[in-house]
Amino acid sequence: MTLAPRGVLQGILWDMDGTSIDSAPLWNTGIRAAAAEMGVEWDESDDAVVRGHGMWSVAARFRQKKATLTDAVETVALIERHTVESAIIMSPVWLPGVRELLEACAGEGVRCALVTMSGRRSVEAILGDSGLDLFDVIVSGSDVAQPKPHPEPYLTGMDRLGLAADSCVALEDSLVGITAAVAAGVTTIAVNAPAAVQVTGPVVRWQSLSGRSLDDVRDVHAAASPGARTGGDAA
């Protein structure tokens, strides 16, 4: 594999749920429909436990709550089927500033990978053809053996882009995703992250991508030299 030049921003690695797309209503619908089908009582406290962990974590939670279906593969398939049924009749709801930044990347040759723990079928249904076309690479939960917070999803994304970690920035909203990106060696911007998510190391916090430009991302990347990564909020 030939890597792009180091030290210059060449790629952005995007989380999907909660970072790029407001997909929570779709997943909540799918999870609750599956929970009702399997005799599981599910509420917001359960949502908090599994946030950012992907559907395998949801399946494990279902088992803990004595679901009638205990096979994880079948449970995830059921959740995704209900989610896809909702997604195919709805257009993707992009979070503020996301689509504009993706289009700027396309215009300036910065490559983009979607790195999500949602299954491939769900990703395709949620984004639709027009959304999928905005990314050069898609890494879904169906493509990796180790989900976030393991670094494999981000390492896979960079490998498929042909980029080194110091040529990329990751955009994430959850502690699980931030941990995965940092473990993969990527400077990370925590976007829409809850206040409880502690920002340390090569991470800065943005409240939103609204009004943010590609130059803003470049500034974060340029400031993250090995000896100067301090973490914290960015104006």
MOTA-V149487 format. One record per residue. N is the residue number from 1. OMEGA is omega in whole degrees, -180 to 180 (NA if undefined). D_FIRST is the distance of its C-alpha to the first C-alpha in Angstrom with 1 decimal. Layout:
n=[N & N]
omega=[OMEGA & OMEGA]
d_first=[D_FIRST & D_FIRST]
This chain:
n=[1 & 2 & 3 & 4 & 5 & 6 & 7 & 8 & 9 & 10 & 11 & 12 & 13 & 14 & 15 & 16 & 17 & 18 & 19 & 20 & 21 & 22 & 23 & 24 & 25 & 26 & 27 & 28 & 29 & 30 & 31 & 32 & 33 & 34 & 35 & 36 & 37 & 38 & 39 & 40 & 41 & 42 & 43 & 44 & 45 & 46 & 47 & 48 & 49 & 50 & 51 & 52 & 53 & 54 & 55 & 56 & 57 & 58 & 59 & 60 & 61 & 62 & 63 & 64 & 65 & 66 & 67 & 68 & 69 & 70 & 71 & 72 & 73 & 74 & 75 & 76 & 77 & 78 & 79 & 80 & 81 & 82 & 83 & 84 & 85 & 86 & 87 & 88 & 89 & 90 & 91 & 92 & 93 & 94 & 95 & 96 & 97 & 98 & 99 & 100 & 101 & 102 & 103 & 104 & 105 & 106 & 107 & 108 & 109 & 110 & 111 & 112 & 113 & 114 & 115 & 116 & 117 & 118 & 119 & 120 & 121 & 122 & 123 & 124 & 125 & 126 & 127 & 128 & 129 & 130 & 131 & 132 & 133 & 134 & 135 & 136 & 137 & 138 & 139 & 140 & 141 & 142 & 143 & 144 & 145 & 146 & 147 & 148 & 149 & 150 & 151 & 152 & 153 & 154 & 155 & 156 & 157 & 158 & 159 & 160 & 161 & 162 & 163 & 164 & 165 & 166 & 167 & 168 & 169 & 170 & 171 & 172 & 173 & 174 & 175 & 176 & 177 & 178 & 179 & 180 & 181 & 182 & 183 & 184 & 185 & 186 & 187 & 188 & 189 & 190 & 191 & 192 & 193 & 194 & 195 & 196 & 197 & 198 & 199 & 200 & 201 & 202 & 203 & 204 & 205 & 206 & 207 & 208 & 209 & 210 & 211 & 212 & 213 & 214 & 215 & 216 & 217 & 218 & 219 & 220 & 221 & 222 & 223 & 224 & 225 & 226 & 227 & 228 & 229 & 230 & 231 & 232 & 233 & 234 & 235]
omega=[177 & -179 & 176 & 180 & -180 & 173 & 178 & 179 & -179 & -175 & 174 & -180 & -171 & 164 & -179 & -171 & 177 & 178 & -178 & -174 & 172 & -176 & -178 & 179 & 179 & -179 & 178 & 178 & -179 & -179 & -178 & 176 & 178 & 180 & 179 & -180 & -176 & 176 & -179 & 172 & -174 & 179 & -175 & 178 & 176 & 176 & -178 & -178 & -172 & -175 & 176 & -174 & -179 & -172 & 177 & 176 & 177 & 179 & 178 & 178 & 176 & 180 & 178 & -177 & 171 & 176 & 179 & 176 & -174 & 180 & -174 & -179 & 180 & 179 & 179 & 179 & 179 & 178 & -178 & 178 & 179 & 180 & 179 & 180 & 177 & -174 & -175 & 179 & -178 & 173 & 179 & 178 & -179 & 175 & -173 & 175 & -174 & -177 & 179 & -180 & 176 & 180 & 176 & 177 & 180 & -178 & -176 & 174 & 174 & -174 & -175 & 174 & 171 & -178 & -173 & 176 & 171 & -180 & -176 & -178 & 179 & 180 & -179 & 180 & -177 & -176 & -174 & -176 & -176 & 178 & 179 & -177 & 180 & -178 & 177 & -175 & 173 & 171 & -179 & 176 & 178 & -171 & -174 & 177 & -178 & 180 & 169 & 16 & 174 & -178 & -175 & -179 & -180 & 176 & 178 & 179 & 180 & 178 & -179 & 175 & -175 & -176 & 174 & -178 & -178 & 173 & -171 & 169 & 176 & 176 & -174 & 179 & -175 & 178 & -180 & -179 & 178 & 179 & 180 & -178 & -180 & 179 & 177 & 177 & -174 & 170 & -169 & 172 & 177 & -176 & 180 & -176 & 177 & -179 & -179 & 179 & -178 & -178 & 179 & 177 & -176 & -175 & 169 & -177 & 170 & 179 & -176 & 171 & 179 & 180 & 180 & -178 & 175 & 177 & 176 & 178 & 178 & -180 & 178 & -180 & -178 & -178 & -173 & 175 & -174 & -177 & -173 & -180 & -175 & -179 & 177 & -178 & 173 & -176 & NA]
d_first=[0.0 & 3.8 & 6.3 & 9.7 & 12.7 & 14.2 & 17.8 & 18.2 & 18.3 & 15.5 & 15.9 & 18.7 & 18.6 & 22.0 & 24.2 & 26.4 & 29.8 & 31.9 & 29.3 & 28.6 & 31.1 & 34.6 & 34.1 & 36.5 & 39.4 & 37.5 & 36.3 & 39.8 & 41.4 & 39.2 & 39.6 & 43.4 & 43.9 & 42.2 & 44.1 & 47.4 & 46.6 & 46.1 & 49.0 & 47.0 & 48.4 & 45.6 & 46.1 & 44.5 & 44.5 & 42.2 & 39.9 & 39.6 & 38.7 & 35.7 & 34.5 & 30.7 & 30.3 & 29.7 & 31.8 & 31.6 & 33.5 & 36.0 & 36.5 & 37.2 & 39.6 & 41.3 & 41.8 & 43.4 & 45.7 & 46.8 & 45.2 & 46.7 & 43.2 & 41.4 & 38.3 & 35.3 & 33.4 & 36.6 & 37.3 & 34.0 & 34.3 & 37.8 & 36.9 & 34.1 & 36.5 & 39.0 & 36.5 & 35.2 & 38.8 & 39.4 & 36.1 & 36.7 & 39.9 & 38.6 & 36.4 & 33.7 & 35.3 & 32.9 & 33.7 & 35.0 & 32.6 & 29.5 & 29.5 & 30.3 & 27.4 & 25.0 & 26.5 & 26.2 & 22.5 & 22.3 & 24.5 & 22.7 & 19.1 & 18.3 & 16.1 & 17.7 & 17.0 & 20.0 & 20.0 & 23.2 & 24.9 & 27.0 & 26.6 & 24.9 & 28.3 & 29.7 & 26.9 & 27.4 & 31.2 & 31.3 & 29.1 & 30.0 & 28.3 & 28.9 & 27.4 & 24.3 & 23.6 & 23.4 & 20.0 & 16.6 & 15.7 & 18.2 & 18.0 & 21.4 & 23.4 & 23.1 & 19.3 & 19.4 & 21.6 & 22.4 & 23.8 & 24.3 & 25.4 & 22.7 & 19.4 & 17.5 & 17.9 & 16.5 & 13.6 & 12.9 & 13.4 & 11.1 & 8.2 & 9.4 & 9.9 & 6.6 & 9.2 & 10.7 & 14.1 & 16.1 & 15.0 & 16.5 & 19.9 & 21.1 & 24.4 & 26.4 & 30.1 & 30.6 & 30.7 & 28.5 & 25.8 & 26.1 & 25.9 & 22.7 & 21.0 & 22.5 & 21.5 & 17.8 & 18.5 & 18.9 & 21.9 & 24.0 & 26.8 & 29.4 & 30.8 & 34.0 & 33.9 & 37.3 & 39.2 & 39.1 & 35.3 & 35.2 & 32.8 & 31.6 & 28.7 & 26.0 & 27.8 & 30.2 & 32.4 & 33.1 & 35.9 & 34.3 & 32.0 & 35.1 & 35.4 & 32.1 & 30.0 & 26.4 & 27.9 & 29.2 & 25.7 & 24.5 & 27.5 & 26.7 & 23.1 & 24.6 & 27.3 & 25.0 & 24.4 & 24.4 & 28.0 & 29.3 & 28.2 & 31.6 & 31.3 & 34.2 & 35.4 & 34.4 & 37.1]
